Amino acid sequence: MCKLKVQLTENQVRALKSVSAEQGVSAAELIRRGVDWQISEEYALTRLKQLLAQLEPATWRNSTTVTFPRQ
């Protein structure tokens, strides 16, 4: 593992300590889980957009909405 220094707000630190105590895991483990979740969510959303873009007759209105022409 690599060490990384991050800066958190006081509110973030309080919340992190609280969740850490509730779940019985270290703050570092919670941060690692958060990073893993963010990476997997971004990958999944990117892949979903790629697949939806291949559908016909779908057209993209913006990055989060797909519309289908009326029949």
ABEGO torsion letter per residue (X at the ends): XBBBBBBBBAAAAAAAAAAAAAAGBBAAAAAAAAAAAAAAAAAAAAAAAAAAAABOABBBABAABBBBBBX
